[in-house]
Amino acid sequence: MTTRRWLVPAVLACACTTTYTTDPDRSLPGPDGRRVMHINTETFAIHFALTLPFIGNAKLQRTHDRMTEAARAAGARNVEVVSSKISSYWYAVFPLTLLFTPVQTRVVANAEVPAGEDEPGPAEE
């Protein structure tokens, strides 16, 4: 009986997106001397029959859009996607998770952040 009480909040909590960023002021410059910020965005959701979003949306495009929103909010000019990965856990509680599949999508990127007003940008050639 106590398991049922936590089942609905646990399922609804699965539909979330988290974004982690680094502080470009504390990082080394990128290969071309520009300030870069590392962005890691993960989305967790429950999809129906492996592909259809049911609770949340962990499709790659949706996760990429959220990562891009975080980059824009930080004032990034350019974003370079480093890696992306989609994991479907259809085997977790087989056969239930074959219908209601937990899905995790991760997009990792480096974003070029403009130089601060008191520091010079990269030298132009």
Residue, then its C-alpha position, 0 to 999 in steps of 0.5 A: m500500500t505504501t508503494r502505491r502512494w509513491l508510484v505516481p509522484a515517482v513516475l511524474a518526476c521522471a519527466c524532467t530536463t536538467t542542464y549543467t554548465t561550467d563558468p567560462d571565467r574559470s575555464l581555459p580558453g578554447p583551441d582558438g583562444r576564445r572563451v568556451m562554456h561546457i553545457n550538459t543537458e539530460t532529459f528523462a521521460i517515459h515513452f510509450a512503445l519505445t518511441l512515442p512521448f507519453i510522460g515528458n519528451a526525451k526525443l533528441q530534437r527536444t533535448h537539443d532545443r533545451m540545450t540551445e535555450a541554455a546557451r542563449a541564456a548564457g549569451a553564447r554566440n556559437v554552439e558545437v555539439v560534442s556528443s549526444k546519446i539516447s538510452s532506452y531502458w526497455y529491459a528494466v522491468f520486462p515486459l512492462t517497460l516494453l510498453f512504458t519505456p524509460v528514456q534518457t537523452r543527453v546532449v553535450a556541447n561547447a558554447e562560445v561565450p563573448a569576452g567580458e567588457d574589461e578583457p580583450g577578445p581573440a585577435e582578428e587576422 
